[in-house]
Amino acid sequence: MSIAESKLETQGKTMSVKPGQLYVSGKINQIDKFHNRNKETRYRNRVLMKDNSDDFGYPMPVDVVAEQPLGKPGELWEGVVIIRTFRGDYETRPDENGEVKKIKQVRLDCYFTE
């Protein structure tokens, strides 16, 4: 195990999490089928992560893109996903004063591969 790698023990299984990866555990809320630019079929699985120690907290949705559905809505799922970020900078249209704003945006996507 390298210095940057972490071991995670959950439900009798040991998973390793490296930099650029994220451990996701929660209930599958919905699954959407889509086609990427290469016309390949992918599935966007929305997993709701909830901290069991906080009874009043809201679940955090995490969208995980995979080649197959990770399960059915309502089922529990856990796994290690790859995190990728993409820049999405753009400029707004001129407002009533003619001012154009530059927006810097970073999009974070999670991918699951077996």
Long-range contacts (C-beta under 8 A, 24 or more apart in sequence): 10-78, 11-78, 15-79, 15-80, 16-80, 17-80, 20-82, 20-83, 21-80, 21-81, 21-82, 21-83, 22-62, 22-80, 22-81, 22-83, 22-110, 23-78, 23-79, 23-80, 24-49, 24-62, 24-64, 24-77, 24-78, 24-79, 24-80, 24-81, 24-110, 25-49, 25-76, 25-77, 25-78, 26-50, 26-59, 26-62, 26-76, 26-77, 26-78, 27-59, 27-74, 27-75, 27-76, 27-77, 28-70, 28-71, 28-72, 28-73, 28-74, 28-75, 28-76, 28-77, 29-61, 29-73, 30-73, 31-69, 31-70, 31-72, 31-73, 41-67, 42-66, 42-67, 43-67, 43-68, 43-69, 43-70, 45-69, 45-70, 45-71, 45-77, 45-112, 47-77, 62-110, 63-109, 63-110, 64-110, 64-111, 64-112, 65-109, 65-110, 65-111, 65-112, 66-111, 66-112, 66-113, 67-113, 70-112, 79-112, 81-110, 81-111, 81-112, 82-110, 82-111, 82-112, 82-113, 83-108, 83-109, 83-110, 84-108, 84-109, 84-110, 84-111, 85-109
